[in-house]
């Protein structure tokens, strides 16, 4: 999931078949107690980074 501090959810152009949700907008999600994975993304090298991300997510984009 890709977090954006300004939006509660989005449909990223990098993964049009997926949605990202800002977990801070969820009532029952506690960042202190839940387990989650942060995925680093190199925005300066977007094309290469999205290929790596799609491989990690198993996406066919």
C-alpha positions in Angstrom: 0.0 0.0 0.0 1.2 3.5 -0.8 0.4 6.1 1.8 -0.3 9.7 0.9 -0.6 12.0 3.9 -3.1 14.2 2.1 -5.7 11.7 0.9 -7.8 9.1 2.6 -7.6 6.8 -0.5 -6.5 6.8 -4.1 -6.3 4.7 -7.2 -2.7 5.1 -8.2 -1.8 5.4 -11.9 1.1 2.9 -11.2 -1.4 0.2 -10.2 -4.8 1.0 -11.7 -6.3 -2.3 -10.5 -5.5 -1.5 -6.9 -6.4 1.1 -4.3 -4.2 2.6 -1.6 -5.7 3.6 1.7 -4.3 6.0 4.3 -4.6 3.9 7.4 -4.7 7.0 9.6 -8.3 7.4 8.3 -9.4 4.0 9.6 -11.2 4.0 12.9 -10.0 0.5 14.0 -6.4 0.6 12.9 -3.8 1.4 15.5 -0.3 2.1 14.1 1.2 1.2 17.5 -0.3 -2.3 17.7 -1.0 -3.5 14.1 1.5 -5.1 11.9 2.1 -3.5 8.5 4.8 -3.2 5.9 6.4 0.0 4.6 7.5 -0.2 1.0 10.2 2.3 -0.1 9.6 3.9 -3.4 12.2 5.9 -5.4 10.1 8.8 -6.9 13.1 10.3 -8.7 13.5 7.1 -10.8 9.8 6.5 -11.2 9.8 4.1 -14.2 12.4 1.8 -12.7 10.9 2.0 -9.2 7.4 1.1 -10.4 8.8 -2.0 -12.2 10.3 -3.2 -9.0 7.2 -2.4 -7.0 5.0 -4.3 -9.5 7.3 -7.3 -9.2 7.1 -7.2 -5.4 3.3 -7.0 -5.6 2.9 -9.6 -8.3 1.1 -7.1 -10.5 0.9 -7.4 -14.3 0.9 -3.6 -15.0 
